Amino acid sequence: MQVLIPTPLRSYTDEARLVEAHGATLAELLHDLDRRYPGIRFRMINEQDRMRPHVRFFVNRDQVFDLGRPLNASDEIFIVQALSGG
């Protein structure tokens, strides 16, 4: 599957905007991303195995709230990371 990586996380992917990852669910896909790009998952998923509040996941442009969401090989995954600060 093609995964769009947000700019703040591209340091993990050698600045690649699009990367390949595999998994039957969103959780499995994120584990595969972390296997390929160590440390990236922790920037999106917290210690309680929940999505961090400043990260959004989209599958085929539909926002996903469940890490157990089933995926198909043809799906496009978009990760969006909000920036905050003052």
C-alpha positions as a printed Julia matrix, in Angstrom:
86×3 Matrix{Float64}:
   0.0    0.0    0.0
   1.09   3.55  -0.62
   1.38   5.61   2.57
   1.64   9.4    2.47
   4.02  10.54   5.21
   3.53  14.03   6.67
   6.47  16.44   6.54
   7.22  16.33  10.31
   7.77  12.53  10.1
   9.81  12.42   6.9
  13.09  12.43   8.81
  12.25   8.78   9.6
  11.79   7.91   5.92
  14.9    9.62   4.55
  12.59  12.46   3.46
  10.42  10.15   1.32
   6.9   11.54   0.87
   5.37   8.21  -0.21
   6.42   4.84   1.17
   5.22   1.25   0.83
   3.85  -0.67   3.8
   1.74  -3.76   4.29
  -0.8   -5.0    6.8
  -4.27  -6.48   7.05
  -5.26  -3.72   9.5
  -4.13  -0.18  10.2
  -2.33  -1.44  13.34
  -0.4   -4.02  11.3
   0.48  -1.41   8.7
   1.88   0.89  11.4
   3.96  -1.98  12.81
   5.31  -2.63   9.3
   6.17   1.06   8.95
   7.99   0.91  12.28
   9.91  -2.18  11.16
  11.04  -0.33   8.04
  11.48   3.07   9.73
  12.27   2.48  13.44
  10.67   4.95  15.82
   8.02   6.32  13.46
   5.11   4.45  15.09
   5.76   6.0   18.51
   5.31   9.46  16.98
   1.74   8.44  15.97
   0.66   5.91  18.62
   1.04   6.43  22.37
   2.05   4.04  25.16
  -1.59   2.96  25.63
  -1.71   1.88  21.97
  -3.99   4.8   21.04
  -3.72   7.32  18.27
  -2.02  10.5   19.39
  -4.45  13.46  19.37
  -2.46  15.49  16.84
  -2.32  12.68  14.25
  -5.12  11.74  11.84
  -5.31   8.65   9.65
  -7.24   8.46   6.39
  -7.92   5.39   4.29
  -9.01   6.32   0.78
  -9.75   9.84   2.09
 -12.05   8.61   4.88
 -10.86   9.39   8.4
 -10.22   6.28  10.48
 -10.51   6.17  14.27
  -9.91   2.44  14.83
  -6.49   0.79  14.58
  -8.3   -2.47  13.83
  -9.68  -1.05  10.56
  -9.23  -3.71   7.84
  -7.15  -2.68   4.83
  -7.01  -3.82   1.22
  -3.88  -3.94  -0.92
  -5.31  -1.19  -3.16
  -6.0    1.26  -0.29
  -4.23   4.61  -0.05
  -3.22   5.64   3.45
  -2.78   9.29   4.37
  -1.21  10.3    7.68
  -1.82  13.91   8.67
  -0.03  15.5   11.58
  -1.2   18.81  13.0
   1.36  21.28  14.22
   0.75  23.14  17.44
   2.5   25.65  19.55
   2.39  29.28  20.42
